[in-house]
Amino acid sequence: MLRLSRLRLFRVCLNEATDTNNWEAICRRCGECCFEKKLDNKGTVLTTRVPCRFLDIHSRACRVYPQRFQVEEDCIKLTPDNLPELDWLPTSCAYRKYLDPAR
């Protein structure tokens, strides 16, 4: 039986997940990332109670999901490359948990 190191196994899983369908499947559709953010006087990013205008607050689904980057300039595409920089994502975010299971 072939044994992969944890790092190698992580890279294999990450490469599989970066396929668009697999990557999208990681999301729990909580909508937490779709609420407006603001900076406090210390530079900390705070999530407001104001949702994106396209977020259905009951289903937590984006009403324009396929076109979200074209119709909302502030919508950020979450990728394995930019996720570590997006420290405003909640710790409960499935993408963050996927990339850092220790969280």
C-alpha positions in Angstrom: 0.0 0.0 0.0 1.3 3.4 -1.0 1.4 5.9 1.9 1.4 9.6 1.1 2.8 12.2 3.5 0.2 14.5 5.0 1.5 17.4 2.9 1.5 15.4 -0.3 -2.0 14.2 0.4 -3.1 17.7 1.1 -1.7 18.9 -2.3 -3.5 16.0 -4.1 -6.8 16.9 -2.4 -6.3 20.6 -3.1 -5.6 20.0 -6.8 -8.7 17.9 -7.0 -10.7 20.6 -5.2 -9.5 23.3 -7.5 -11.6 21.8 -10.3 -14.4 24.3 -10.4 -17.2 21.9 -9.5 -15.3 20.3 -6.7 -14.2 23.7 -5.3 -17.8 25.0 -5.4 -19.0 21.9 -3.6 -16.9 22.7 -0.5 -19.0 25.8 0.2 -21.8 25.3 2.8 -23.8 28.2 1.3 -24.0 30.0 4.6 -23.8 33.4 2.9 -21.5 34.8 5.7 -19.1 36.2 3.1 -22.0 38.1 1.4 -22.5 40.6 4.1 -20.9 44.1 3.9 -17.7 44.7 5.8 -16.3 47.8 7.4 -13.1 48.7 9.1 -13.1 49.8 12.7 -10.6 52.4 13.9 -8.0 49.7 14.6 -8.2 48.4 11.1 -10.1 45.3 12.0 -12.6 44.1 9.5 -16.1 43.8 10.9 -19.0 42.1 9.3 -22.2 44.2 9.2 -25.8 43.0 9.2 -26.2 44.4 5.7 -26.3 41.7 3.1 -25.3 42.1 -0.6 -28.3 43.3 -2.6 -28.3 40.0 -4.5 -28.3 37.7 -1.4 -31.6 36.1 -0.6 -31.4 36.3 3.2 -33.8 33.4 3.7 -32.2 30.8 1.4 -28.7 32.4 1.6 -28.4 31.9 -2.1 -27.1 34.5 -4.5 -29.8 35.5 -7.0 -27.2 36.3 -9.7 -24.7 33.6 -8.9 -23.5 32.8 -12.4 -23.1 36.5 -13.2 -22.0 37.7 -9.8 -18.6 39.0 -10.8 -20.1 41.0 -13.7 -23.0 42.6 -11.8 -21.3 43.2 -8.4 -17.9 44.8 -8.6 -17.2 44.0 -4.9 -17.9 40.3 -5.2 -14.6 38.4 -4.7 -13.9 35.0 -6.2 -12.6 32.7 -3.5 -9.7 30.6 -4.6 -7.1 28.5 -2.8 -4.6 31.2 -3.8 -6.4 34.2 -2.3 -8.1 32.5 0.7 -5.1 32.9 3.1 -5.2 36.7 2.5 -9.0 37.0 3.2 -8.8 37.0 7.0 -12.3 38.6 7.2 -13.9 35.3 6.3 -15.4 33.7 9.4 -13.6 30.8 11.0 -16.7 28.7 10.3 -16.2 29.2 6.5 -15.9 25.7 4.9 -13.2 26.9 2.5 -11.0 28.1 5.4 -11.7 24.8 7.3 -10.8 22.9 4.1 -7.5 24.7 3.7 -6.6 24.7 7.4 -8.4 21.8 9.1 -6.8 22.7 12.5 -9.2 25.8 12.7 
